[in-house]
Amino acid sequence: MLARSILSSYSRLLAGILLALLALALAGCNDKLAEKAKPSRPVLVTRAHYEAESPERSFVGTIKPRIETDMGFRVPGKIAKRLVEVGQTVDVGEPLATLDEIDLKLQAEQAEAELRASTGVLAQAAAAETRANDLRVKGWSTDAQVDQAKAAADEARARLNRAQRSVELTQNSLSYATLLADTRGVVTATLIDAGQVVAAGQTAVRVARFAEKEAVVAIPETLLGRAKEGTASVTLWSEPNRKYPAKLREIAPTADPATRTYLAKFSLPDAGDKVSLGMTATLTLADPATTRVARLPLSALFSEGGDPSLYIVDDKGEVSLKPVVVKSYESNDVVISGGVDEGAKVVVLGVQKLDPNQKVRVVSSLSF
């Protein structure tokens, strides 16, 4: 009986020990399962993007010719024909309009008649001068007679010279009766018509030259410095995928009284035939500085007793702390100039609760 009792007690003790060991083993398994099932910390990220420190500014402008000439007749007269219309392309030497040539031809004929008369008078005066000199040598003429003959000959020569210049002037005036284009361009305005009497120099036809084109825009006074020192480019609304380099040629000395903007003209040296006059264009002004920076929320910056740093999430979902170069601080953002690569995923919330090499889960928004 005693042996049986001892054996029963030993069996119960052994069973208790086995149960305790089993409980401990189950508890360890539960801890491991709980550790494996523990979810990774969700983090909100943004991608680092570098751009010019000052953003580009764009303005709407118009393509215009650099030189637009008001052409007119150099002599007065009555319009006989107008040979061009608005929008017509003209080449160098092409006639634009003509005057009635009747009066000009009469003036030319009168000058030629005066030239013939002057030629005859000079021949007679020159012969008289020669005879007077011969007679003076022989002693049959006085010095006064020689001087008189010489003066008459000099006057006849001057008269002939004046008649020759008169002929040249009337011939020029006759050629001015046809208004010719002095450059290749397009007619933008016609201010005369047949039968109209015009004065010398009065605008008859306006021609815009094709040789040089420019973009005309209105610039606010806050961007005058960038317009003068920065880089500019032009894109056409009809050709948005191509950029034309532009260079500031002229800027108004005073602001427009209504808009308080300054009229600026940017030349387009590479503009071809596709750039037509009157087209709408977009002028883009960029800052002359070459420094590129990235703007990130202030909440992304980690700097507990050390250099400013950012938490970067890699493709495996692990975070690493990267020191960065802070360019400046703004009201809601920090501006960095280096330290992280373009497109890096930067943690923007809860950086104080992260540890390097910690596993995280990237989410688009945080829910509580």
C-alpha positions in Angstrom: 0.0 0.0 0.0 2.8 2.4 0.9 4.6 1.7 -2.4 1.4 2.2 -4.4 0.8 5.5 -2.7 4.4 6.6 -3.4 4.1 5.6 -7.0 0.8 7.5 -7.4 2.3 10.6 -5.9 5.3 10.4 -8.2 3.0 10.0 -11.2 1.1 13.1 -10.3 4.3 15.1 -9.8 5.6 14.0 -13.2 2.3 14.9 -14.9 2.4 18.3 -13.3 6.0 18.9 -14.5 5.0 17.8 -18.0 2.0 20.1 -18.0 4.2 23.0 -16.8 6.8 22.4 -19.5 4.0 22.1 -22.2 2.6 25.5 -21.0 6.0 27.1 -21.2 6.5 25.8 -24.7 3.1 27.0 -25.8 3.8 30.4 -24.3 7.1 30.7 -26.3 5.3 29.7 -29.5 2.6 32.3 -28.9 5.3 35.0 -28.3 7.0 34.1 -31.6 3.8 34.1 -33.5 2.8 37.4 -32.0 6.2 38.8 -32.9 5.8 37.6 -36.5 2.2 38.9 -36.7 3.2 42.3 -35.4 2.4 44.7 -38.3 5.1 47.1 -39.7 4.7 50.8 -39.0 2.8 52.7 -41.7 4.6 55.9 -42.9 3.5 58.7 -45.3 6.2 59.5 -47.9 6.7 62.0 -50.6 9.3 62.0 -53.4 12.2 64.4 -53.5 12.1 66.6 -56.6 14.8 69.1 -57.5 14.0 72.2 -59.5 15.2 75.8 -60.0 15.2 77.7 -56.7 12.9 80.3 -58.3 10.1 78.8 -60.3 9.8 79.7 -64.0 7.3 82.4 -64.9 5.3 82.5 -68.2 3.7 85.4 -70.0 1.4 85.5 -73.1 2.8 87.6 -75.9 2.4 88.2 -79.7 4.9 87.6 -82.5 5.6 90.9 -84.3 8.2 92.1 -86.8 11.2 93.9 -85.4 11.0 96.4 -88.2 7.7 97.6 -89.7 8.3 100.3 -92.3 5.8 103.0 -93.4 6.6 103.5 -97.0 5.7 106.5 -99.0 6.4 108.3 -102.3 9.4 110.7 -102.3 7.5 113.1 -104.6 3.9 114.4 -104.4 1.3 113.4 -106.9 -1.9 111.6 -107.8 -2.1 107.8 -107.2 -2.5 106.0 -110.5 -2.5 102.4 -109.2 -2.2 100.5 -105.9 -0.6 97.1 -106.8 -0.7 95.2 -103.4 -3.2 94.2 -100.8 -2.9 93.6 -97.1 -1.3 90.2 -96.3 0.5 90.0 -99.6 4.1 88.9 -99.6 6.5 91.2 -101.5 10.1 90.8 -102.5 12.9 93.4 -102.9 12.2 95.7 -105.8 8.6 94.7 -106.3 6.3 97.7 -107.2 3.7 98.6 -104.6 2.0 101.6 -106.2 2.5 104.2 -108.9 1.8 107.9 -109.4 0.5 109.7 -112.4 3.7 110.6 -114.4 2.4 113.3 -116.7 3.7 116.3 -114.7 6.9 114.5 -113.8 7.6 113.8 -117.5 6.9 117.4 -118.4 9.4 118.5 -115.8 12.0 116.1 -117.2 11.4 117.4 -120.7 11.8 121.0 -119.5 15.1 120.1 -117.8 16.4 118.4 -120.9 15.5 121.5 -123.0 17.3 123.7 -120.5 20.3 121.4 -120.8 20.4 121.8 -124.6 20.1 125.6 -124.3 22.8 125.7 -121.8 25.1 123.7 -124.0 24.6 126.1 -126.9 25.2 129.2 -124.7 28.4 127.6 -123.3 29.7 126.9 -126.8 29.1 130.5 -127.8 30.7 131.9 -124.6 33.7 129.7 -124.9 34.3 130.8 -128.5 34.0 134.5 -127.5 36.5 133.9 -124.7 39.0 132.2 -127.1 38.7 135.1 -129.6 39.2 137.7 -126.9 42.3 136.0 -125.7 43.7 135.8 -129.3 43.0 139.5 -129.9 44.6 140.5 -126.6 47.7 138.6 -127.6 47.8 140.6 -130.8 47.1 143.8 -129.0 43.7 144.4 -130.6 41.7 143.9 -127.4 41.8 145.3 -123.9 42.0 143.5 -120.6 38.5 144.5 -119.7 37.1 142.8 -122.8 39.0 139.6 -122.0 37.7 139.6 -118.4 34.1 140.2 -119.7 34.4 137.3 -122.1 35.9 135.0 -119.4 33.0 135.9 -117.0 30.4 135.1 -119.6 32.0 131.8 -120.3 32.2 130.9 -116.6 28.5 131.8 -116.2 27.7 129.6 -119.2 29.6 126.7 -117.6 27.7 127.1 -114.3 24.4 127.2 -116.1 25.3 124.0 -118.0 26.2 122.3 -114.7 22.9 123.4 -113.1 21.0 122.1 -116.1 22.7 118.7 -115.9 21.8 118.5 -112.2 18.3 119.5 -113.0 18.0 116.7 -115.5 19.3 114.2 -113.0 16.8 115.4 -110.4 13.9 115.2 -112.7 14.9 111.7 -113.8 15.1 110.7 -110.2 11.7 112.2 -109.5 10.3 110.3 -112.5 11.7 107.0 -111.0 10.1 107.9 -107.7 6.7 107.7 -109.3 6.9 103.9 -108.7 7.0 102.9 -105.0 9.2 99.9 -104.7 9.7 97.5 -101.8 13.1 97.8 -100.3 13.0 94.4 -98.4 11.2 91.1 -98.4 8.2 91.2 -96.2 4.4 91.2 -95.9 2.0 94.1 -96.4 0.3 94.9 -93.1 -1.6 98.1 -94.2 -2.5 100.0 -97.3 -3.4 103.7 -96.7 -3.9 104.9 -100.2 -6.1 104.2 -103.2 -6.3 105.1 -106.9 -7.2 108.8 -107.5 -5.9 110.0 -104.1 -3.5 112.9 -104.1 -0.6 112.4 -101.6 2.2 114.5 -100.3 5.8 113.6 -100.4 6.6 111.2 -97.5 3.0 110.5 -96.7 2.5 106.8 -95.6 1.2 104.8 -98.5 1.9 101.1 -97.6 3.2 99.5 -94.4 5.5 96.5 -94.8 6.7 94.2 -92.0 10.1 92.7 -92.7 10.5 88.9 -92.6 14.2 89.1 -91.6 13.7 89.6 -87.9 10.8 88.6 -85.6 10.3 89.1 -81.9 7.9 88.3 -79.1 6.3 91.3 -77.4 5.1 90.8 -73.8 4.1 92.8 -70.8 6.5 92.2 -67.8 5.6 93.2 -64.2 8.0 95.4 -62.3 8.9 92.6 -59.9 10.4 90.5 -62.7 12.4 93.2 -64.5 15.6 91.8 -63.1 14.9 88.3 -64.3 13.9 89.6 -67.7 17.3 91.4 -68.0 19.6 88.8 -66.5 17.7 85.5 -66.8 17.2 83.1 -69.7 14.1 83.3 -71.9 12.4 80.9 -74.3 9.3 81.1 -76.5 6.8 78.5 -77.5 4.0 79.0 -80.0 0.4 77.9 -79.3 0.4 76.3 -82.7 3.7 74.4 -82.0 3.7 73.8 -78.2 6.4 71.1 -78.3 9.2 73.3 -79.6 11.1 76.1 -77.8 12.7 79.0 -79.5 15.5 80.8 -77.6 14.8 84.4 -77.0 16.9 87.4 -76.1 15.8 90.7 -74.6 16.2 93.4 -77.1 14.3 96.3 -75.7 12.3 97.2 -72.6 10.1 100.2 -72.1 11.6 102.9 -69.9 8.3 103.6 -68.2 5.4 101.4 -67.0 2.0 101.4 -68.7 -0.2 103.7 -66.6 -3.2 101.3 -66.7 -1.5 97.9 -66.2 1.7 99.0 -64.4 3.7 96.6 -66.6 6.7 97.2 -68.9 6.5 96.4 -72.6 9.4 94.1 -73.4 10.6 92.9 -76.8 12.5 89.6 -77.1 14.2 88.8 -80.4 13.9 85.3 -81.9 17.1 84.6 -83.9 16.0 81.0 -84.8 12.4 81.9 -86.0 11.7 80.5 -89.4 8.8 80.6 -91.8 6.6 78.6 -89.3 6.7 81.6 -87.0 4.1 83.8 -88.6 3.4 87.4 -87.6 0.5 87.8 -85.2 0.8 84.4 -83.7 0.2 84.0 -80.0 3.2 82.8 -78.0 4.2 82.0 -74.4 7.4 83.6 -73.1 9.0 81.7 -70.2 11.5 83.4 -67.9 13.9 81.3 -65.9 16.2 82.4 -63.1 19.8 82.9 -64.1 21.0 80.8 -61.0 21.9 77.2 -61.7 21.2 75.9 -58.1 18.5 73.3 -58.0 16.7 72.6 -54.7 14.0 70.4 -53.3 11.1 71.6 -51.1 9.9 69.2 -48.5 7.5 69.6 -45.5 9.1 70.7 -42.2 7.7 67.6 -40.6 10.1 65.4 -42.6 13.2 67.0 -41.0 14.9 65.0 -38.2 17.5 66.9 -36.2 17.7 65.7 -32.6 21.1 67.0 -31.5 22.8 66.4 -34.8 22.9 67.5 -38.4 19.5 67.9 -40.2 18.6 64.5 -41.7 15.7 62.8 -43.6 14.4 59.2 -43.3 14.5 57.5 -46.7 12.5 54.4 -47.5 14.2 51.9 -49.8 12.6 49.3 -52.1 12.7 46.7 -49.2 10.6 48.9 -46.9 13.5 49.7 -44.6 14.3 53.3 -43.5 17.7 54.9 -43.4 18.7 58.3 -42.0 20.4 60.6 -44.6 22.0 63.9 -43.6 21.0 66.8 -46.0 22.2 70.3 -46.8 19.5 72.8 -45.8 19.4 75.8 -48.1 16.7 77.7 -46.2 13.6 77.4 -44.2 10.1 78.6 -45.2 6.9 78.9 -43.4 5.8 75.3 -44.0 8.7 73.8 -46.0 12.4 73.1 -45.7 14.5 73.8 -48.8 17.4 71.4 -49.3 20.2 71.6 -51.9 21.6 68.1 -51.6 21.9 64.9 -49.5 19.1 62.8 -51.1 18.7 61.6 -54.7 16.1 62.8 -57.1 12.9 60.7 -56.7 13.9 59.3 -53.2 10.9 58.4 -51.0 11.1 60.7 -47.9 9.1 60.0 -44.7 7.1 63.2 -43.9 5.3 62.3 -40.7 6.3 60.6 -37.4 10.1 60.7 -38.0 10.7 60.9 -34.3 9.3 57.5 -33.8 11.4 55.7 -36.4 14.7 53.9 -36.0 17.3 53.2 -38.8 16.8 49.9 -40.6 13.3 49.7 -39.2 10.7 48.0 -41.4 7.9 50.3 -42.5 4.9 50.2 -44.8 4.3 53.0 -47.3 0.8 54.3 -47.4 -0.9 57.1 -49.3 -2.7 58.5 -46.3 -2.7 57.8 -42.6 -6.0 56.6 -40.9 -6.5 56.8 -37.2 
